[in-house]
Amino acid sequence: MFGQIKKYVIATRPWSFTMSLISVSVGTLLAAQEGSVSWAWYVLTAVGITVFHAAANVINDYFDTLYHVDQQDSPTAKYRPQPILSGMLTPRELLGEAVVLFALTFVIGMTAAVVVSWHILWIGVIGFLTSVFYTAAPIKFKYRAFGELAVFLIWGPLMIEGAYAMQRQALSLKVLVISIPFGVLVALVLFANNMRDIAYDSRQEVKTLGILLGSRRSYLLFMGLIVLAYAYVLGMIVAGVMSLWGLLIFLSVPNAIRLLKTFKTKIPDMADALTAQFDTVFGILLILAIFLEAKLMHR
């Protein structure tokens, strides 16, 4: 029994949940700058978003296998177990897991929408549709070169605004502005994956941003967006959207430089994982900057 549960847990890719927890924490701490927050609602939001993230990972693996995009020789299968291809779960079991996880997300989301804010409902509906049609027909965002945009919207504005709305029952332009750089960097996790898979994806007759741009221009865009994220943070500080605590984020610059040097030589098999590690450092520093600003505002 425990062995089967372990398989279901591994299928969710739990190592990727850090991105969601950072988004929820950023939104909650931005709400904390304006007054007290409910940490109970924070925990519920974190749980709901994590379950949603797990469901999205599972359903995407299901459709990638169904459409034969993921096969035994796919680059992704080299560094993580693909649930169906590895024999860990059957297609029916994986689909069943996705349905259960989405059902749990629905229960948590509807509870929050009814009790806290109806903003959660429309944010949740957009998130659900985007996550399913990320790889599902007829839209297949990921394979029509819109995957990065979908990831940016979900892990940037939608999640961060949603976490803020859970505390303030409203949306915020400031929160939207601050959500941009982290959303961009999370989108780069997918872009790194697509850069690595250009040759493989081309054989599968799918279109990704990496294929459309080619290796060299993809790397230049990858580098440019990282530089732009830091420039954006600096711009927010100058404009007064963030305090000088925002300069803490620049402590992640060495991580960015190491990542870019690695990618310039060769896009590694763990390109998305390495990008996610950089994002985590950036995100934690963003959380720290917002937390310290909130503490200073309530002295």
ChimeraX commands (.cxc) that place a marker at each C-alpha (Angstrom):
marker #1 position 0.00,0.00,0.00 radius 0.5
marker #1 position 2.71,2.47,1.01 radius 0.5
marker #1 position 4.63,1.56,-2.13 radius 0.5
marker #1 position 1.66,2.49,-4.30 radius 0.5
marker #1 position 1.13,5.76,-2.42 radius 0.5
marker #1 position 4.80,6.58,-2.98 radius 0.5
marker #1 position 4.31,6.09,-6.72 radius 0.5
marker #1 position 1.37,8.47,-6.75 radius 0.5
marker #1 position 3.39,11.05,-4.81 radius 0.5
marker #1 position 6.39,10.79,-7.15 radius 0.5
marker #1 position 4.04,11.22,-10.14 radius 0.5
marker #1 position 3.08,14.69,-8.85 radius 0.5
marker #1 position 6.74,15.87,-9.07 radius 0.5
marker #1 position 6.76,17.25,-5.51 radius 0.5
marker #1 position 10.21,18.83,-5.98 radius 0.5
marker #1 position 8.54,21.43,-8.22 radius 0.5
marker #1 position 6.12,22.72,-5.57 radius 0.5
marker #1 position 8.61,25.30,-4.30 radius 0.5
marker #1 position 7.55,27.67,-7.09 radius 0.5
marker #1 position 3.91,27.61,-5.98 radius 0.5
marker #1 position 4.76,28.09,-2.31 radius 0.5
marker #1 position 6.88,31.12,-3.19 radius 0.5
marker #1 position 4.03,32.66,-5.21 radius 0.5
marker #1 position 1.56,32.12,-2.34 radius 0.5
marker #1 position 4.02,33.55,0.19 radius 0.5
marker #1 position 4.70,36.65,-1.92 radius 0.5
marker #1 position 0.99,37.40,-2.28 radius 0.5
marker #1 position 0.32,36.84,1.42 radius 0.5
marker #1 position 3.24,39.01,2.57 radius 0.5
marker #1 position 2.17,41.82,0.24 radius 0.5
marker #1 position -1.21,41.66,2.00 radius 0.5
marker #1 position 0.64,41.75,5.34 radius 0.5
marker #1 position 2.08,45.15,4.38 radius 0.5
marker #1 position -1.46,46.52,4.61 radius 0.5
marker #1 position -2.49,44.95,7.91 radius 0.5
marker #1 position -2.92,41.68,9.75 radius 0.5
marker #1 position -3.30,38.43,7.81 radius 0.5
marker #1 position -4.88,35.09,8.60 radius 0.5
marker #1 position -2.20,32.42,8.67 radius 0.5
marker #1 position -4.93,29.79,8.63 radius 0.5
marker #1 position -6.04,31.12,5.23 radius 0.5
marker #1 position -2.40,31.20,4.17 radius 0.5
marker #1 position -2.03,27.50,4.98 radius 0.5
marker #1 position -5.27,26.67,3.16 radius 0.5
marker #1 position -4.12,28.68,0.13 radius 0.5
marker #1 position -0.74,26.93,0.15 radius 0.5
marker #1 position -2.39,23.52,0.37 radius 0.5
marker #1 position -4.89,24.35,-2.39 radius 0.5
marker #1 position -2.23,25.71,-4.74 radius 0.5
marker #1 position 0.08,22.76,-4.07 radius 0.5
marker #1 position -2.71,20.28,-4.85 radius 0.5
marker #1 position -3.52,22.25,-8.01 radius 0.5
marker #1 position 0.16,22.20,-9.04 radius 0.5
marker #1 position 0.28,18.45,-8.45 radius 0.5
marker #1 position -2.87,17.95,-10.56 radius 0.5
marker #1 position -1.42,20.06,-13.38 radius 0.5
marker #1 position 1.82,18.03,-13.40 radius 0.5
marker #1 position -0.07,14.74,-13.46 radius 0.5
marker #1 position -2.55,15.66,-16.20 radius 0.5
marker #1 position 0.25,17.07,-18.37 radius 0.5
marker #1 position 2.23,13.83,-18.13 radius 0.5
marker #1 position -0.94,11.93,-19.01 radius 0.5
marker #1 position -1.60,13.90,-22.19 radius 0.5
marker #1 position 2.08,14.04,-23.19 radius 0.5
marker #1 position 2.05,10.24,-23.17 radius 0.5
marker #1 position -1.38,9.93,-24.77 radius 0.5
marker #1 position -0.27,12.02,-27.75 radius 0.5
marker #1 position 3.11,10.20,-27.91 radius 0.5
marker #1 position 5.03,13.42,-27.31 radius 0.5
marker #1 position 6.81,11.74,-24.39 radius 0.5
marker #1 position 8.48,8.51,-25.46 radius 0.5
marker #1 position 11.20,6.27,-24.05 radius 0.5
marker #1 position 13.97,8.36,-25.62 radius 0.5
marker #1 position 12.60,11.75,-24.50 radius 0.5
marker #1 position 15.16,13.97,-22.71 radius 0.5
marker #1 position 12.84,14.36,-19.72 radius 0.5
marker #1 position 12.89,10.60,-19.06 radius 0.5
marker #1 position 16.66,10.77,-18.51 radius 0.5
marker #1 position 16.48,12.55,-15.17 radius 0.5
marker #1 position 13.01,11.86,-13.75 radius 0.5
marker #1 position 10.60,8.91,-13.88 radius 0.5
marker #1 position 7.82,9.54,-16.38 radius 0.5
marker #1 position 4.90,7.84,-14.57 radius 0.5
marker #1 position 3.51,5.88,-17.53 radius 0.5
marker #1 position 6.65,5.26,-19.57 radius 0.5
marker #1 position 8.54,3.99,-16.52 radius 0.5
marker #1 position 5.74,1.54,-15.71 radius 0.5
marker #1 position 5.15,3.22,-12.38 radius 0.5
marker #1 position 1.45,3.84,-13.09 radius 0.5
marker #1 position -0.99,2.89,-15.82 radius 0.5
marker #1 position -2.65,5.61,-17.92 radius 0.5
marker #1 position -5.93,4.92,-16.11 radius 0.5
marker #1 position -4.28,5.25,-12.68 radius 0.5
marker #1 position -2.58,8.51,-13.66 radius 0.5
marker #1 position -5.80,9.98,-15.05 radius 0.5
marker #1 position -7.63,8.90,-11.90 radius 0.5
marker #1 position -5.04,10.64,-9.76 radius 0.5
marker #1 position -5.46,13.85,-11.78 radius 0.5
marker #1 position -9.24,13.74,-11.35 radius 0.5
marker #1 position -8.94,13.26,-7.58 radius 0.5
marker #1 position -6.42,16.09,-7.24 radius 0.5
marker #1 position -8.52,18.48,-9.32 radius 0.5
marker #1 position -11.58,17.53,-7.26 radius 0.5
marker #1 position -9.71,18.41,-4.05 radius 0.5
marker #1 position -8.61,21.69,-5.62 radius 0.5
marker #1 position -12.24,22.43,-6.53 radius 0.5
marker #1 position -13.44,21.80,-2.97 radius 0.5
marker #1 position -10.75,24.03,-1.46 radius 0.5
marker #1 position -11.25,26.73,-4.10 radius 0.5
marker #1 position -15.04,26.83,-3.78 radius 0.5
marker #1 position -14.76,26.99,0.01 radius 0.5
marker #1 position -12.41,29.96,-0.30 radius 0.5
marker #1 position -14.62,31.62,-2.94 radius 0.5
marker #1 position -17.79,31.33,-0.84 radius 0.5
marker #1 position -16.26,32.21,2.53 radius 0.5
marker #1 position -13.52,34.67,1.57 radius 0.5
marker #1 position -13.65,36.18,-1.93 radius 0.5
marker #1 position -15.33,35.42,-5.25 radius 0.5
marker #1 position -12.12,36.56,-6.95 radius 0.5
marker #1 position -10.85,33.08,-6.12 radius 0.5
marker #1 position -13.51,31.55,-8.36 radius 0.5
marker #1 position -12.55,33.23,-11.63 radius 0.5
marker #1 position -8.84,32.93,-10.87 radius 0.5
marker #1 position -9.35,29.22,-10.20 radius 0.5
marker #1 position -11.37,28.67,-13.38 radius 0.5
marker #1 position -8.69,30.33,-15.52 radius 0.5
marker #1 position -5.98,28.32,-13.75 radius 0.5
marker #1 position -7.87,25.05,-14.23 radius 0.5
marker #1 position -8.59,25.58,-17.93 radius 0.5
marker #1 position -5.03,26.71,-18.61 radius 0.5
marker #1 position -3.49,23.74,-16.78 radius 0.5
marker #1 position -5.66,21.18,-18.57 radius 0.5
marker #1 position -5.37,22.65,-22.06 radius 0.5
marker #1 position -1.67,23.25,-21.51 radius 0.5
marker #1 position -1.18,19.86,-23.19 radius 0.5
marker #1 position -4.75,18.68,-23.90 radius 0.5
marker #1 position -6.47,18.99,-27.27 radius 0.5
marker #1 position -7.72,21.04,-28.94 radius 0.5
marker #1 position -5.63,23.95,-27.63 radius 0.5
marker #1 position -2.30,22.42,-26.45 radius 0.5
marker #1 position -0.73,25.70,-25.31 radius 0.5
marker #1 position 2.64,24.03,-24.67 radius 0.5
marker #1 position 2.96,22.73,-28.22 radius 0.5
marker #1 position 1.77,25.88,-29.96 radius 0.5
marker #1 position 4.55,28.02,-28.43 radius 0.5
marker #1 position 2.25,29.49,-25.76 radius 0.5
marker #1 position 3.47,27.33,-22.86 radius 0.5
marker #1 position 5.73,29.99,-21.38 radius 0.5
marker #1 position 2.92,32.56,-21.44 radius 0.5
marker #1 position 0.58,30.12,-19.66 radius 0.5
marker #1 position 3.15,29.38,-16.95 radius 0.5
marker #1 position 3.89,33.09,-16.47 radius 0.5
marker #1 position 0.21,33.90,-15.98 radius 0.5
marker #1 position -0.45,31.08,-13.52 radius 0.5
marker #1 position 2.64,31.32,-11.29 radius 0.5
marker #1 position 2.91,35.09,-11.60 radius 0.5
marker #1 position -0.21,37.31,-11.61 radius 0.5
marker #1 position -2.88,34.64,-10.94 radius 0.5
marker #1 position -1.31,32.86,-7.97 radius 0.5
marker #1 position 0.14,35.96,-6.34 radius 0.5
marker #1 position -3.04,38.02,-6.81 radius 0.5
marker #1 position -5.06,35.03,-5.62 radius 0.5
marker #1 position -3.04,34.72,-2.41 radius 0.5
marker #1 position -3.42,38.46,-1.83 radius 0.5
marker #1 position -7.19,38.26,-2.45 radius 0.5
marker #1 position -7.45,35.49,0.16 radius 0.5
marker #1 position -6.29,38.03,2.75 radius 0.5
marker #1 position -7.75,41.31,1.45 radius 0.5
marker #1 position -10.81,40.18,-0.56 radius 0.5
marker #1 position -9.66,42.46,-3.36 radius 0.5
marker #1 position -7.10,42.74,-6.16 radius 0.5
marker #1 position -4.17,45.14,-6.23 radius 0.5
marker #1 position -2.28,46.90,-9.02 radius 0.5
marker #1 position 0.84,46.92,-6.84 radius 0.5
marker #1 position 0.62,43.17,-6.38 radius 0.5
marker #1 position 0.21,42.70,-10.13 radius 0.5
marker #1 position 3.31,44.80,-10.80 radius 0.5
marker #1 position 5.41,42.91,-8.24 radius 0.5
marker #1 position 4.26,39.53,-9.56 radius 0.5
marker #1 position 5.80,40.10,-13.00 radius 0.5
marker #1 position 9.51,39.23,-12.49 radius 0.5
marker #1 position 8.92,36.02,-10.57 radius 0.5
marker #1 position 6.29,34.92,-13.07 radius 0.5
marker #1 position 8.78,35.50,-15.88 radius 0.5
marker #1 position 11.46,33.45,-14.14 radius 0.5
marker #1 position 9.10,30.53,-13.53 radius 0.5
marker #1 position 8.22,30.62,-17.24 radius 0.5
marker #1 position 11.95,30.29,-17.93 radius 0.5
marker #1 position 11.87,26.85,-16.29 radius 0.5
marker #1 position 9.68,25.66,-19.17 radius 0.5
marker #1 position 11.72,27.65,-21.68 radius 0.5
marker #1 position 14.90,25.95,-20.44 radius 0.5
marker #1 position 13.17,22.59,-20.93 radius 0.5
marker #1 position 12.14,23.58,-24.45 radius 0.5
marker #1 position 15.64,24.84,-25.28 radius 0.5
marker #1 position 17.08,21.48,-24.27 radius 0.5
marker #1 position 14.44,19.58,-26.26 radius 0.5
marker #1 position 14.64,21.48,-29.56 radius 0.5
marker #1 position 15.92,18.50,-31.56 radius 0.5
marker #1 position 13.56,16.01,-29.90 radius 0.5
marker #1 position 10.45,18.21,-30.10 radius 0.5
marker #1 position 11.13,18.94,-33.77 radius 0.5
marker #1 position 10.88,15.20,-34.49 radius 0.5
marker #1 position 7.58,15.07,-32.60 radius 0.5
marker #1 position 6.09,17.72,-34.90 radius 0.5
marker #1 position 5.26,20.16,-32.11 radius 0.5
marker #1 position 6.02,23.86,-31.95 radius 0.5
marker #1 position 7.70,25.44,-28.96 radius 0.5
marker #1 position 9.27,28.84,-28.49 radius 0.5
marker #1 position 12.66,27.14,-28.56 radius 0.5
marker #1 position 11.97,25.63,-31.99 radius 0.5
marker #1 position 10.65,28.90,-33.40 radius 0.5
marker #1 position 13.69,30.87,-32.23 radius 0.5
marker #1 position 16.44,28.28,-32.62 radius 0.5
marker #1 position 19.22,27.55,-30.12 radius 0.5
marker #1 position 21.20,30.78,-30.34 radius 0.5
marker #1 position 18.29,33.20,-30.22 radius 0.5
marker #1 position 16.62,31.13,-27.49 radius 0.5
marker #1 position 19.71,31.50,-25.31 radius 0.5
marker #1 position 19.82,35.24,-25.98 radius 0.5
marker #1 position 16.16,35.57,-24.99 radius 0.5
marker #1 position 16.72,33.42,-21.90 radius 0.5
marker #1 position 19.64,35.65,-20.85 radius 0.5
marker #1 position 17.75,38.82,-21.76 radius 0.5
marker #1 position 14.73,37.93,-19.63 radius 0.5
marker #1 position 16.92,37.23,-16.60 radius 0.5
marker #1 position 18.66,40.59,-17.04 radius 0.5
marker #1 position 15.26,42.22,-17.56 radius 0.5
marker #1 position 13.95,40.68,-14.32 radius 0.5
marker #1 position 16.72,42.38,-12.34 radius 0.5
marker #1 position 16.27,45.64,-14.24 radius 0.5
marker #1 position 12.54,45.45,-13.48 radius 0.5
marker #1 position 13.23,44.98,-9.76 radius 0.5
marker #1 position 15.56,47.98,-9.82 radius 0.5
marker #1 position 12.88,49.98,-11.60 radius 0.5
marker #1 position 10.34,49.07,-8.92 radius 0.5
marker #1 position 12.72,50.26,-6.22 radius 0.5
marker #1 position 13.39,53.56,-8.01 radius 0.5
marker #1 position 9.64,54.05,-8.57 radius 0.5
marker #1 position 8.90,53.35,-4.91 radius 0.5
marker #1 position 6.85,50.21,-5.58 radius 0.5
marker #1 position 9.39,48.29,-3.50 radius 0.5
marker #1 position 11.60,49.61,-0.72 radius 0.5
marker #1 position 15.39,49.43,-0.65 radius 0.5
marker #1 position 15.01,45.96,0.89 radius 0.5
marker #1 position 14.39,44.89,-2.70 radius 0.5
marker #1 position 18.13,45.19,-3.28 radius 0.5
marker #1 position 18.46,41.90,-1.37 radius 0.5
marker #1 position 17.20,40.18,-4.52 radius 0.5
marker #1 position 20.47,41.09,-6.23 radius 0.5
marker #1 position 22.25,38.61,-3.95 radius 0.5
marker #1 position 20.99,36.01,-6.43 radius 0.5
marker #1 position 23.00,37.52,-9.30 radius 0.5
marker #1 position 25.91,35.05,-8.85 radius 0.5
marker #1 position 23.41,32.20,-9.24 radius 0.5
marker #1 position 22.13,33.78,-12.45 radius 0.5
marker #1 position 25.66,34.16,-13.81 radius 0.5
marker #1 position 26.50,30.50,-13.06 radius 0.5
marker #1 position 23.30,29.38,-14.77 radius 0.5
marker #1 position 23.98,31.45,-17.88 radius 0.5
marker #1 position 27.58,30.22,-18.09 radius 0.5
marker #1 position 26.38,26.62,-17.90 radius 0.5
marker #1 position 23.76,27.15,-20.59 radius 0.5
marker #1 position 26.18,28.98,-22.89 radius 0.5
marker #1 position 28.42,25.92,-23.09 radius 0.5
marker #1 position 25.62,23.37,-23.47 radius 0.5
marker #1 position 22.00,23.09,-22.40 radius 0.5
marker #1 position 22.19,20.29,-19.78 radius 0.5
marker #1 position 19.70,17.46,-19.28 radius 0.5
marker #1 position 18.62,19.10,-16.00 radius 0.5
marker #1 position 18.13,22.52,-17.60 radius 0.5
marker #1 position 14.68,23.05,-16.09 radius 0.5
marker #1 position 15.77,21.83,-12.64 radius 0.5
marker #1 position 18.80,24.15,-12.62 radius 0.5
marker #1 position 16.62,27.08,-13.67 radius 0.5
marker #1 position 14.14,26.21,-10.92 radius 0.5
marker #1 position 16.98,26.24,-8.38 radius 0.5
marker #1 position 17.92,29.77,-9.46 radius 0.5
marker #1 position 14.25,30.82,-9.31 radius 0.5
marker #1 position 14.04,29.48,-5.76 radius 0.5
marker #1 position 16.95,31.64,-4.61 radius 0.5
marker #1 position 15.47,34.69,-6.35 radius 0.5
marker #1 position 12.03,33.94,-4.89 radius 0.5
marker #1 position 13.24,33.44,-1.32 radius 0.5
marker #1 position 15.10,36.76,-1.47 radius 0.5
marker #1 position 11.95,38.40,-2.86 radius 0.5
marker #1 position 9.99,36.98,0.08 radius 0.5
marker #1 position 12.62,38.23,2.53 radius 0.5
marker #1 position 12.56,41.73,1.02 radius 0.5
marker #1 position 8.75,41.94,1.23 radius 0.5
marker #1 position 8.75,40.50,4.77 radius 0.5
marker #1 position 11.31,43.04,6.03 radius 0.5
marker #1 position 9.39,45.87,4.38 radius 0.5
marker #1 position 6.17,44.69,6.06 radius 0.5
marker #1 position 7.92,44.53,9.45 radius 0.5
marker #1 position 9.27,48.06,8.99 radius 0.5
marker #1 position 5.84,49.40,8.01 radius 0.5
marker #1 position 4.24,48.03,11.20 radius 0.5
marker #1 position 6.79,49.26,13.71 radius 0.5
marker link #1:1,2 radius 0.2
marker link #1:2,3 radius 0.2
marker link #1:3,4 radius 0.2
marker link #1:4,5 radius 0.2
marker link #1:5,6 radius 0.2
marker link #1:6,7 radius 0.2
marker link #1:7,8 radius 0.2
marker link #1:8,9 radius 0.2
marker link #1:9,10 radius 0.2
marker link #1:10,11 radius 0.2
marker link #1:11,12 radius 0.2
marker link #1:12,13 radius 0.2
marker link #1:13,14 radius 0.2
marker link #1:14,15 radius 0.2
marker link #1:15,16 radius 0.2
marker link #1:16,17 radius 0.2
marker link #1:17,18 radius 0.2
marker link #1:18,19 radius 0.2
marker link #1:19,20 radius 0.2
marker link #1:20,21 radius 0.2
marker link #1:21,22 radius 0.2
marker link #1:22,23 radius 0.2
marker link #1:23,24 radius 0.2
marker link #1:24,25 radius 0.2
marker link #1:25,26 radius 0.2
marker link #1:26,27 radius 0.2
marker link #1:27,28 radius 0.2
marker link #1:28,29 radius 0.2
marker link #1:29,30 radius 0.2
marker link #1:30,31 radius 0.2
marker link #1:31,32 radius 0.2
marker link #1:32,33 radius 0.2
marker link #1:33,34 radius 0.2
marker link #1:34,35 radius 0.2
marker link #1:35,36 radius 0.2
marker link #1:36,37 radius 0.2
marker link #1:37,38 radius 0.2
marker link #1:38,39 radius 0.2
marker link #1:39,40 radius 0.2
marker link #1:40,41 radius 0.2
marker link #1:41,42 radius 0.2
marker link #1:42,43 radius 0.2
marker link #1:43,44 radius 0.2
marker link #1:44,45 radius 0.2
marker link #1:45,46 radius 0.2
marker link #1:46,47 radius 0.2
marker link #1:47,48 radius 0.2
marker link #1:48,49 radius 0.2
marker link #1:49,50 radius 0.2
marker link #1:50,51 radius 0.2
marker link #1:51,52 radius 0.2
marker link #1:52,53 radius 0.2
marker link #1:53,54 radius 0.2
marker link #1:54,55 radius 0.2
marker link #1:55,56 radius 0.2
marker link #1:56,57 radius 0.2
marker link #1:57,58 radius 0.2
marker link #1:58,59 radius 0.2
marker link #1:59,60 radius 0.2
marker link #1:60,61 radius 0.2
marker link #1:61,62 radius 0.2
marker link #1:62,63 radius 0.2
marker link #1:63,64 radius 0.2
marker link #1:64,65 radius 0.2
marker link #1:65,66 radius 0.2
marker link #1:66,67 radius 0.2
marker link #1:67,68 radius 0.2
marker link #1:68,69 radius 0.2
marker link #1:69,70 radius 0.2
marker link #1:70,71 radius 0.2
marker link #1:71,72 radius 0.2
marker link #1:72,73 radius 0.2
marker link #1:73,74 radius 0.2
marker link #1:74,75 radius 0.2
marker link #1:75,76 radius 0.2
marker link #1:76,77 radius 0.2
marker link #1:77,78 radius 0.2
marker link #1:78,79 radius 0.2
marker link #1:79,80 radius 0.2
marker link #1:80,81 radius 0.2
marker link #1:81,82 radius 0.2
marker link #1:82,83 radius 0.2
marker link #1:83,84 radius 0.2
marker link #1:84,85 radius 0.2
marker link #1:85,86 radius 0.2
marker link #1:86,87 radius 0.2
marker link #1:87,88 radius 0.2
marker link #1:88,89 radius 0.2
marker link #1:89,90 radius 0.2
marker link #1:90,91 radius 0.2
marker link #1:91,92 radius 0.2
marker link #1:92,93 radius 0.2
marker link #1:93,94 radius 0.2
marker link #1:94,95 radius 0.2
marker link #1:95,96 radius 0.2
marker link #1:96,97 radius 0.2
marker link #1:97,98 radius 0.2
marker link #1:98,99 radius 0.2
marker link #1:99,100 radius 0.2
marker link #1:100,101 radius 0.2
marker link #1:101,102 radius 0.2
marker link #1:102,103 radius 0.2
marker link #1:103,104 radius 0.2
marker link #1:104,105 radius 0.2
marker link #1:105,106 radius 0.2
marker link #1:106,107 radius 0.2
marker link #1:107,108 radius 0.2
marker link #1:108,109 radius 0.2
marker link #1:109,110 radius 0.2
marker link #1:110,111 radius 0.2
marker link #1:111,112 radius 0.2
marker link #1:112,113 radius 0.2
marker link #1:113,114 radius 0.2
marker link #1:114,115 radius 0.2
marker link #1:115,116 radius 0.2
marker link #1:116,117 radius 0.2
marker link #1:117,118 radius 0.2
marker link #1:118,119 radius 0.2
marker link #1:119,120 radius 0.2
marker link #1:120,121 radius 0.2
marker link #1:121,122 radius 0.2
marker link #1:122,123 radius 0.2
marker link #1:123,124 radius 0.2
marker link #1:124,125 radius 0.2
marker link #1:125,126 radius 0.2
marker link #1:126,127 radius 0.2
marker link #1:127,128 radius 0.2
marker link #1:128,129 radius 0.2
marker link #1:129,130 radius 0.2
marker link #1:130,131 radius 0.2
marker link #1:131,132 radius 0.2
marker link #1:132,133 radius 0.2
marker link #1:133,134 radius 0.2
marker link #1:134,135 radius 0.2
marker link #1:135,136 radius 0.2
marker link #1:136,137 radius 0.2
marker link #1:137,138 radius 0.2
marker link #1:138,139 radius 0.2
marker link #1:139,140 radius 0.2
marker link #1:140,141 radius 0.2
marker link #1:141,142 radius 0.2
marker link #1:142,143 radius 0.2
marker link #1:143,144 radius 0.2
marker link #1:144,145 radius 0.2
marker link #1:145,146 radius 0.2
marker link #1:146,147 radius 0.2
marker link #1:147,148 radius 0.2
marker link #1:148,149 radius 0.2
marker link #1:149,150 radius 0.2
marker link #1:150,151 radius 0.2
marker link #1:151,152 radius 0.2
marker link #1:152,153 radius 0.2
marker link #1:153,154 radius 0.2
marker link #1:154,155 radius 0.2
marker link #1:155,156 radius 0.2
marker link #1:156,157 radius 0.2
marker link #1:157,158 radius 0.2
marker link #1:158,159 radius 0.2
marker link #1:159,160 radius 0.2
marker link #1:160,161 radius 0.2
marker link #1:161,162 radius 0.2
marker link #1:162,163 radius 0.2
marker link #1:163,164 radius 0.2
marker link #1:164,165 radius 0.2
marker link #1:165,166 radius 0.2
marker link #1:166,167 radius 0.2
marker link #1:167,168 radius 0.2
marker link #1:168,169 radius 0.2
marker link #1:169,170 radius 0.2
marker link #1:170,171 radius 0.2
marker link #1:171,172 radius 0.2
marker link #1:172,173 radius 0.2
marker link #1:173,174 radius 0.2
marker link #1:174,175 radius 0.2
marker link #1:175,176 radius 0.2
marker link #1:176,177 radius 0.2
marker link #1:177,178 radius 0.2
marker link #1:178,179 radius 0.2
marker link #1:179,180 radius 0.2
marker link #1:180,181 radius 0.2
marker link #1:181,182 radius 0.2
marker link #1:182,183 radius 0.2
marker link #1:183,184 radius 0.2
marker link #1:184,185 radius 0.2
marker link #1:185,186 radius 0.2
marker link #1:186,187 radius 0.2
marker link #1:187,188 radius 0.2
marker link #1:188,189 radius 0.2
marker link #1:189,190 radius 0.2
marker link #1:190,191 radius 0.2
marker link #1:191,192 radius 0.2
marker link #1:192,193 radius 0.2
marker link #1:193,194 radius 0.2
marker link #1:194,195 radius 0.2
marker link #1:195,196 radius 0.2
marker link #1:196,197 radius 0.2
marker link #1:197,198 radius 0.2
marker link #1:198,199 radius 0.2
marker link #1:199,200 radius 0.2
marker link #1:200,201 radius 0.2
marker link #1:201,202 radius 0.2
marker link #1:202,203 radius 0.2
marker link #1:203,204 radius 0.2
marker link #1:204,205 radius 0.2
marker link #1:205,206 radius 0.2
marker link #1:206,207 radius 0.2
marker link #1:207,208 radius 0.2
marker link #1:208,209 radius 0.2
marker link #1:209,210 radius 0.2
marker link #1:210,211 radius 0.2
marker link #1:211,212 radius 0.2
marker link #1:212,213 radius 0.2
marker link #1:213,214 radius 0.2
marker link #1:214,215 radius 0.2
marker link #1:215,216 radius 0.2
marker link #1:216,217 radius 0.2
marker link #1:217,218 radius 0.2
marker link #1:218,219 radius 0.2
marker link #1:219,220 radius 0.2
marker link #1:220,221 radius 0.2
marker link #1:221,222 radius 0.2
marker link #1:222,223 radius 0.2
marker link #1:223,224 radius 0.2
marker link #1:224,225 radius 0.2
marker link #1:225,226 radius 0.2
marker link #1:226,227 radius 0.2
marker link #1:227,228 radius 0.2
marker link #1:228,229 radius 0.2
marker link #1:229,230 radius 0.2
marker link #1:230,231 radius 0.2
marker link #1:231,232 radius 0.2
marker link #1:232,233 radius 0.2
marker link #1:233,234 radius 0.2
marker link #1:234,235 radius 0.2
marker link #1:235,236 radius 0.2
marker link #1:236,237 radius 0.2
marker link #1:237,238 radius 0.2
marker link #1:238,239 radius 0.2
marker link #1:239,240 radius 0.2
marker link #1:240,241 radius 0.2
marker link #1:241,242 radius 0.2
marker link #1:242,243 radius 0.2
marker link #1:243,244 radius 0.2
marker link #1:244,245 radius 0.2
marker link #1:245,246 radius 0.2
marker link #1:246,247 radius 0.2
marker link #1:247,248 radius 0.2
marker link #1:248,249 radius 0.2
marker link #1:249,250 radius 0.2
marker link #1:250,251 radius 0.2
marker link #1:251,252 radius 0.2
marker link #1:252,253 radius 0.2
marker link #1:253,254 radius 0.2
marker link #1:254,255 radius 0.2
marker link #1:255,256 radius 0.2
marker link #1:256,257 radius 0.2
marker link #1:257,258 radius 0.2
marker link #1:258,259 radius 0.2
marker link #1:259,260 radius 0.2
marker link #1:260,261 radius 0.2
marker link #1:261,262 radius 0.2
marker link #1:262,263 radius 0.2
marker link #1:263,264 radius 0.2
marker link #1:264,265 radius 0.2
marker link #1:265,266 radius 0.2
marker link #1:266,267 radius 0.2
marker link #1:267,268 radius 0.2
marker link #1:268,269 radius 0.2
marker link #1:269,270 radius 0.2
marker link #1:270,271 radius 0.2
marker link #1:271,272 radius 0.2
marker link #1:272,273 radius 0.2
marker link #1:273,274 radius 0.2
marker link #1:274,275 radius 0.2
marker link #1:275,276 radius 0.2
marker link #1:276,277 radius 0.2
marker link #1:277,278 radius 0.2
marker link #1:278,279 radius 0.2
marker link #1:279,280 radius 0.2
marker link #1:280,281 radius 0.2
marker link #1:281,282 radius 0.2
marker link #1:282,283 radius 0.2
marker link #1:283,284 radius 0.2
marker link #1:284,285 radius 0.2
marker link #1:285,286 radius 0.2
marker link #1:286,287 radius 0.2
marker link #1:287,288 radius 0.2
marker link #1:288,289 radius 0.2
marker link #1:289,290 radius 0.2
marker link #1:290,291 radius 0.2
marker link #1:291,292 radius 0.2
marker link #1:292,293 radius 0.2
marker link #1:293,294 radius 0.2
marker link #1:294,295 radius 0.2
marker link #1:295,296 radius 0.2
marker link #1:296,297 radius 0.2
marker link #1:297,298 radius 0.2
marker link #1:298,299 radius 0.2
view
